[in-house]
Amino acid sequence: MGRGHEGARQRGTDPAWAALGGDPALTERIAYGGPPGLLPARLPVMSLARSTVAVCALAGAELAARRNGGPVPAVRVDDGAVAAAFLSERHLRVDGRACSSFAPLSRFWRTADGWVRTHANYPHHRARLLRALDLPEAAGGADVESELSGRRAEEIEETVCAAGGLAVALRTPEEWRAHPQGTAVAAHPLLTLAPLGDAPARPLPPLAGSPTLPAAGLRVLDLTRVIAGPVATRTLALLGAEVLRIDAPQLPESQDAHSDTGFGKRSTALDLGSPAGRASFEELLSRADVVVTGYRPGALDRFGLTPEALTARRPGLVVARLSAWGDDGPWGGRRGFDSLVQVATGIAAVEADAGSPSTDTKESGDGAERSGTPGALPAQALDHGTGYLLAAAVLRALTEQSCTGGSFLATLALARTARWLTHDLADDAEPHPGPGSPGPGTPGPQPETPGTGDYDPAHHLRETDSPLGRLRHALPPVSFDGSPATWATPPGRCGTDAPVWQ
């Protein structure tokens, strides 16, 4: 194990594990290895990826020890496996077909005073974007480019967001720190995990058989979408939990997205606004151990799904809540995705093309005008990293609950993870000196797995038959002595399972 990996453990893993309330001594159970130079970027992306996977694996190992009464199993973190997993959506193939792509209107656009990035992967988001810009439904990229080129970036941001669409103006890290939402994010830790009401301790029976599945026998309701939340629940499914994903029938999920993150899960569609849908959900909740939500703050409140309401109906529940921007501040109720959080928080400016950095400015009569091409991280690392932290928080809560009882609430946000990357990790670790990557959804070549040397991602991929066809997919990076090598079941078709526990 190289000195660089050991340093990453001391600087990257310990703060995340401390935020989860874990015993610092247990981090000595983690060993690191694998090829160097993967996920290259100016910011320490590999340190973030390695750290989040490490604390997730350690939380799983700790829960296994709690259930079996023995020592905490040794944890292994392989950088090759981590890099492949953080690019799982790019590695996915269904009968040889590549699945990962951004929609044509999900990209950077030049504006009158800088840059803006839009997100329009879902049809309803595309429709809202075009309506906000007073463009017809059939409008294409040239129409949007012409419309945006004469408008100011922050005006576009506010106009599109007011219409329920997604657009974010490019900011530098300094501008984000001065922004009211940046200030709100900075006031919170990386994550919070705290008790939420009293409940008796719930003893967990010892584990039996092989592999070791620390979450075996636990039931998880998965109300998440896209990447971060589904990565968390995919990981809980790997470790033995029965995971049932719930989607609204009027907001269907991309099957390709579910094919990447649906391993080990079942998936159903429930209209929580209908009496029948609510009755089915309440029956599921009455036997659930964990509820994970990934919608913007307030979006589920009208269905009685606040953490307080859930734990009142199901004492002893672990609730894990994920958002893009955090629970408070002027953007607390806004929609968001990894690519947009990168743009707002200054990551896209830091990772700009080395030849024409987007942080350059020139003074003009109407203010500072940015030049250059914004960049992106080599993976959707905020999504994936937050997903592993979310799974770790659930696992740690289950361990604590088995000792002390109570309900628990974990809260995480992509913007908090971005701050960890751009401040805490960046202050303590040396980033890769190479240029920034244009990233997904940005013009330019898209390597499957950015890296160096003789690294072959195929070592961390597997082919599996499924109801969808032959899948090529990334293997899970979470590993400890006795842990499963892959998921028990492949993904199925999104929304087609019955809303019942097995």
C-alpha positions in Angstrom: 0.0 0.0 0.0 1.5 3.3 -1.1 2.1 6.3 1.1 -0.4 8.3 -1.0 -3.2 5.9 -0.2 -2.3 5.9 3.5 -2.4 9.7 3.5 -5.8 9.7 1.8 -7.0 7.5 4.7 -5.9 9.9 7.3 -7.2 13.0 5.6 -10.3 11.7 3.7 -11.8 8.8 5.6 -11.6 9.9 9.2 -13.7 13.1 8.9 -16.5 11.3 7.1 -16.4 8.5 9.6 -16.4 11.0 12.5 -19.4 12.7 10.9 -21.2 9.4 11.2 -20.3 9.1 14.8 -18.1 6.1 14.3 -15.3 4.9 16.5 -12.1 6.4 15.1 -10.1 3.3 16.0 -12.1 1.2 13.5 -10.6 3.1 10.6 -7.5 1.0 11.2 -9.5 -1.9 9.8 -9.3 -0.3 6.3 -6.7 -1.3 3.8 -6.2 0.5 0.5 -4.7 -0.6 -2.8 -5.2 -0.5 -6.5 -3.7 1.4 -9.5 -2.8 5.1 -9.1 -4.0 8.0 -11.2 -7.6 7.1 -11.7 -10.4 9.8 -12.0 -7.8 12.5 -12.7 -8.9 16.1 -12.0 -7.7 19.3 -10.4 -9.8 18.5 -7.4 -9.1 15.4 -5.3 -12.0 13.3 -6.8 -10.3 10.0 -6.1 -9.8 10.9 -2.5 -13.6 11.6 -2.2 -14.5 8.4 -4.0 -12.1 6.3 -2.0 -13.2 7.8 1.3 -17.0 7.4 0.7 -16.7 3.8 -0.3 -14.4 3.1 2.7 -16.8 4.5 5.3 -19.7 2.7 3.7 -17.8 -0.6 3.8 -16.7 0.0 7.3 -20.3 0.8 8.4 -21.4 -2.5 6.9 -18.6 -4.4 8.6 -19.4 -2.8 11.9 -23.1 -3.8 11.6 -22.0 -7.4 10.8 -19.9 -7.5 13.9 -22.7 -6.1 16.0 -25.0 -8.9 14.8 -22.5 -11.7 15.1 -20.7 -10.5 18.3 -17.2 -10.9 16.8 -14.5 -8.4 15.7 -15.2 -5.9 12.9 -14.2 -7.6 9.6 -11.3 -6.1 7.7 -12.2 -3.7 5.0 -10.6 -3.6 1.5 -10.8 -0.6 -0.8 -9.5 -1.0 -4.3 -9.1 2.1 -6.4 -9.8 0.3 -9.6 -13.1 -1.0 -8.3 -14.0 2.4 -6.9 -13.3 4.2 -10.2 -15.3 1.6 -12.1 -18.3 1.9 -9.7 -18.2 5.7 -9.9 -18.7 5.4 -13.6 -21.2 2.6 -13.4 -23.7 4.3 -15.7 -21.1 4.7 -18.4 -20.0 1.1 -18.2 -23.5 -0.3 -18.4 -24.4 -2.2 -21.6 -27.8 -3.9 -22.3 -27.3 -6.5 -25.0 -24.2 -4.5 -26.1 -26.0 -1.1 -26.2 -24.5 1.8 -24.3 -27.0 3.5 -22.0 -25.4 6.6 -20.5 -26.1 9.8 -22.2 -27.3 13.4 -21.6 -30.2 14.8 -23.6 -29.3 17.4 -26.3 -30.6 20.3 -24.2 -28.6 19.2 -21.1 -25.4 21.1 -21.6 -23.5 24.3 -21.1 -24.6 27.4 -23.1 -22.8 30.7 -23.7 -24.7 33.7 -22.4 -24.2 37.4 -22.7 -22.1 37.5 -19.6 -20.8 34.0 -19.0 -22.2 30.5 -19.0 -25.2 28.6 -17.9 -25.9 24.9 -17.7 -29.3 23.3 -18.2 -30.7 19.9 -17.4 -33.5 18.5 -19.6 -33.1 14.7 -19.5 -36.6 14.2 -18.4 -39.4 15.2 -20.8 -41.2 17.4 -18.2 -38.0 19.3 -17.5 -37.4 19.9 -21.2 -40.9 21.2 -21.6 -40.5 23.6 -18.7 -37.2 24.9 -20.0 -38.7 25.7 -23.4 -41.7 27.3 -21.9 -39.6 29.5 -19.7 -37.7 30.6 -22.7 -40.9 31.2 -24.8 -39.7 28.6 -27.3 -42.0 26.1 -29.1 -42.0 22.4 -28.0 -40.2 21.5 -31.2 -37.3 23.9 -30.6 -33.8 22.4 -30.8 -30.3 23.3 -29.7 -29.8 26.1 -32.2 -33.0 27.8 -31.0 -32.0 27.6 -27.4 -28.5 28.8 -28.1 -29.8 31.8 -30.0 -32.1 32.7 -27.2 -29.6 32.3 -24.4 -26.7 34.0 -26.1 -28.3 37.4 -25.6 -29.4 37.0 -22.0 -27.5 37.2 -18.7 -26.7 33.9 -16.9 -28.3 34.6 -13.6 -31.5 36.0 -15.2 -31.8 32.7 -17.2 -31.2 30.8 -13.9 -34.1 32.6 -12.1 -36.5 32.5 -15.1 -36.1 28.8 -15.7 -36.2 27.8 -12.0 -39.3 29.9 -11.5 -41.0 27.8 -14.2 -40.0 24.6 -12.5 -37.1 23.9 -14.9 -33.4 23.5 -14.2 -30.7 26.0 -15.2 -27.7 27.2 -13.1 -25.3 30.0 -13.9 -21.6 29.2 -13.7 -19.9 30.6 -10.6 -16.4 30.5 -9.2 -15.8 29.0 -5.8 -15.4 32.5 -4.4 -18.8 33.6 -5.9 -20.5 30.5 -4.4 -19.1 31.2 -1.0 -20.6 34.7 -1.1 -23.9 33.5 -2.5 -26.7 33.1 0.2 -27.1 29.4 -0.7 -23.4 28.9 -0.4 -23.4 30.5 3.0 -26.3 28.3 4.1 -24.5 25.1 2.9 -21.3 26.2 4.7 -23.2 26.4 8.0 -23.8 22.6 8.0 -21.5 19.6 8.3 -20.9 17.1 5.6 -23.8 15.1 6.9 -26.0 14.8 10.0 -27.1 11.6 11.8 -29.1 12.1 14.9 -31.9 10.5 17.0 -35.5 11.4 16.1 -37.7 10.3 18.9 -37.8 7.4 21.3 -38.4 3.7 20.4 -37.3 0.4 22.0 -34.1 -1.1 20.8 -34.7 -3.5 17.9 -32.5 -6.6 18.4 -31.1 -8.0 15.2 -30.7 -11.7 15.0 -27.2 -13.2 14.3 -26.3 -13.6 10.7 -26.1 -17.1 9.2 -24.5 -18.6 6.1 -22.2 -17.0 3.5 -21.7 -14.4 2.3 -22.1 -12.0 5.3 -25.1 -9.8 4.8 -25.2 -7.2 7.6 -28.6 -5.8 6.4 -30.3 -9.1 6.0 -33.9 -9.1 7.2 -34.3 -5.4 7.0 -36.8 -3.7 4.8 -36.1 -0.5 2.9 -38.6 1.8 1.1 -36.7 3.6 -1.6 -38.3 6.9 -2.7 -35.3 8.2 -4.7 -34.4 8.9 -8.4 -31.5 9.2 -10.8 -28.1 8.3 -9.2 -27.3 9.3 -5.6 -30.3 7.8 -3.7 -30.5 4.8 -5.9 -26.7 4.1 -5.4 -27.3 4.2 -1.7 -30.3 1.7 -1.8 -28.4 -0.4 -4.4 -25.7 -0.8 -1.8 -28.1 -1.6 1.0 -29.6 -4.3 -1.3 -26.1 -5.7 -1.9 -25.7 -6.1 1.9 -28.9 -8.1 2.2 -31.7 -5.6 2.7 -35.0 -6.1 1.0 -35.4 -2.9 -1.0 -38.6 -1.8 -2.7 -38.3 1.2 -4.9 -41.5 3.4 -5.3 -42.0 5.7 -8.2 -45.1 7.9 -9.0 -46.8 6.5 -12.2 -47.0 10.1 -13.6 -43.2 10.5 -13.3 -41.8 7.4 -14.9 -38.1 6.8 -14.4 -35.6 6.1 -17.2 -35.3 2.4 -17.6 -31.6 2.8 -18.5 -31.0 4.6 -15.2 -32.9 1.9 -13.3 -30.9 -0.8 -15.1 -27.8 0.6 -13.6 -29.0 1.2 -10.0 -31.8 -1.4 -9.7 -29.6 -4.3 -8.8 -30.9 -6.3 -5.9 -34.1 -4.3 -5.7 -37.8 -4.6 -6.6 -39.6 -1.7 -8.1 -43.2 -0.6 -8.0 -45.4 2.4 -9.0 -47.7 4.0 -6.4 -49.8 7.1 -6.7 -49.6 8.5 -3.2 -52.3 11.0 -4.1 -54.9 8.3 -4.5 -56.6 6.4 -1.6 -55.5 3.1 -2.9 -51.9 4.2 -3.3 -51.8 5.7 0.2 -53.2 2.6 1.7 -50.6 0.4 0.0 -47.8 2.7 1.2 -49.1 2.7 4.8 -49.1 -1.1 4.8 -45.6 -1.1 3.5 -44.5 1.5 6.0 -46.0 -0.5 8.9 -43.3 -3.2 8.3 -40.4 -1.0 7.1 -37.2 -0.5 8.9 -35.7 2.3 6.7 -37.2 5.0 4.4 -34.8 6.8 2.0 -36.1 9.9 0.2 -34.3 11.8 -2.6 -36.8 14.4 -3.6 -36.4 18.2 -3.1 -37.2 19.3 0.4 -41.0 19.7 0.9 -42.0 17.8 -2.2 -43.3 14.8 -0.2 -44.7 16.7 2.8 -48.3 16.7 1.5 -48.3 12.9 1.6 -47.4 12.9 5.3 -43.8 11.8 4.5 -41.8 14.3 6.7 -39.4 12.5 8.9 -41.4 13.4 12.0 -44.6 12.1 10.5 -43.0 8.9 9.4 -41.5 8.1 12.7 -44.7 9.0 14.5 -46.5 6.3 12.5 -43.5 3.9 12.6 -41.4 4.4 15.8 -37.9 3.0 15.4 -37.7 3.9 11.7 -34.5 5.1 10.2 -35.1 8.0 7.8 -32.4 9.1 5.4 -33.0 12.2 3.4 -31.1 13.5 0.4 -31.4 16.8 -1.5 -29.4 18.7 -4.0 -28.9 22.1 -2.2 -29.7 21.3 1.4 -32.8 21.8 3.6 -32.5 25.6 4.0 -31.4 28.8 2.3 -33.0 30.4 -0.7 -32.4 27.3 -2.9 -33.5 24.8 -0.3 -36.6 23.9 -2.2 -35.1 23.9 -5.7 -34.6 20.9 -7.9 -31.0 20.0 -8.7 -28.7 17.4 -10.2 -24.9 16.6 -9.8 -24.0 18.4 -13.1 -25.8 21.6 -11.9 -24.3 21.5 -8.4 -20.9 21.3 -10.0 -21.6 24.5 -11.9 -23.0 26.5 -9.0 -20.4 25.6 -6.5 -17.4 26.5 -8.6 -16.3 23.0 -9.5 -16.9 23.6 -13.3 -14.8 26.7 -13.1 -12.0 24.9 -11.3 -12.1 22.1 -13.8 -12.2 24.3 -16.8 -10.1 23.7 -19.9 -6.5 24.5 -19.1 -6.1 26.5 -22.3 -8.9 28.9 -21.5 -9.9 28.8 -17.9 -13.5 29.9 -17.2 -12.3 31.7 -14.1 -10.7 34.3 -16.4 -12.7 37.6 -16.5 -12.5 40.7 -18.5 -14.2 44.0 -17.6 -16.8 45.4 -19.9 -19.3 48.1 -19.6 -21.9 45.8 -18.0 -19.6 43.9 -15.6 -17.3 41.0 -15.7 -17.6 38.6 -18.6 -16.2 35.1 -18.4 -14.3 33.5 -21.2 -13.2 29.9 -21.8 -15.0 26.6 -21.6 -16.3 25.2 -18.2 -15.3 21.7 -17.2 -16.7 18.9 -15.1 -15.4 16.1 -12.8 -14.4 12.9 -14.6 -17.4 11.2 -13.0 -20.7 12.3 -11.4 -18.7 12.0 -8.1 -21.1 14.1 -6.1 -23.9 11.7 -6.8 -22.0 8.5 -6.3 -20.0 9.8 -3.3 -23.2 11.1 -1.6 -24.9 7.8 -2.3 -22.2 5.8 -0.5 -22.3 8.2 2.4 -26.1 7.9 2.5 -25.8 4.1 2.7 -23.1 4.4 5.4 -25.4 6.7 7.5 -28.2 4.1 7.3 -25.9 1.3 8.3 -24.5 3.3 11.2 -28.0 4.3 12.4 -29.0 0.6 12.4 -26.0 -0.2 14.5 -26.7 2.6 17.0 -30.4 1.7 17.1 -29.7 -1.9 17.9 -27.8 -0.7 21.0 -29.8 2.4 22.2 -33.2 2.2 20.4 -34.9 5.3 19.0 -35.7 6.5 15.5 -32.9 8.2 13.5 -32.6 10.8 10.8 -29.7 11.2 8.4 -29.6 14.3 6.1 -27.2 14.8 3.2 -27.0 17.1 0.2 -25.0 17.1 -3.0 -23.9 20.7 -2.3 -22.5 19.7 1.1 -20.5 16.9 -0.6 -19.3 19.5 -3.1 -18.1 21.8 -0.3 -16.2 18.8 1.2 -14.5 18.2 -2.1 -13.6 21.9 -2.8 -12.6 22.9 0.7 -11.8 20.1 3.2 -10.4 17.5 0.9 -8.8 20.1 -1.4 -7.1 21.7 1.5 -5.6 18.4 2.7 -4.9 16.4 -0.4 -2.8 17.1 -3.5 -5.1 17.0 -6.6 -4.1 15.4 -9.8 -2.2 18.0 -11.9 -3.8 17.1 -15.2 -6.4 19.2 -16.9 -10.1 19.1 -16.1 -12.4 16.8 -17.9 -15.2 18.1 -20.1 -17.4 15.5 -18.3 -20.7 14.0 -19.3 -23.1 16.2 -21.3 -20.3 18.4 -22.5 -18.8 18.4 -26.0 -15.6 16.4 -26.3 -14.4 12.8 -26.1 -15.9 10.7 -23.3 -13.4 8.1 -22.1 -15.2 5.2 -20.4 -12.8 5.2 -17.4 -10.4 8.1 -17.1 -7.1 6.8 -15.7 -3.5 6.1 -16.4 -1.1 3.2 -16.9 -2.2 -0.3 -17.5 -5.5 -0.2 -15.6 -8.2 -2.3 -17.2 -11.7 -1.6 -15.9 -12.8 -5.0 -17.3 -11.4 -6.5 -14.1 -14.2 -4.8 -12.2 -17.0 -5.5 -14.7 -19.3 -8.5 -15.0 -21.9 -9.8 -17.5 -25.2 -10.9 -16.0 -28.4 -12.2 -17.6 -31.5 -10.2 -16.6 -35.2 -9.7 -17.7 -33.8 -6.8 -19.7 -31.2 -8.8 -21.6 -27.5 -9.4 -21.1 -26.1 -6.7 -18.9 -22.5 -5.6 -18.6 -22.2 -3.7 -15.3 -19.7 -2.5 -12.7 -19.2 -4.7 -9.6 -19.8 -3.2 -6.2 -16.7 -1.5 -4.6 -17.9 -2.1 -1.0 -15.9 -5.0 0.3 -15.0 -6.5 3.7 -14.1 -10.0 4.8 -17.0 -12.3 3.9 -19.0 -9.6 2.0 -20.9 -10.5 -1.2 -19.1 -10.1 -4.5 -22.2 -8.9 -6.4 -25.9 -8.6 -6.0 -28.3 -11.5 -5.5 -30.6 -10.4 -8.3 -30.3 -8.3 -11.5 -32.6 -5.3 -12.1 -36.0 -5.8 -13.7 -38.4 -3.4 -15.4 -39.0 -0.3 -13.5 -42.3 -0.1 -11.7 -43.6 -3.6 -12.5 -43.4 -5.3 -9.1 -46.3 -5.6 -6.7 -46.3 -3.2 -3.8 -45.8 -5.8 -1.1 -43.0 -7.2 1.0 -41.7 -10.6 0.0 
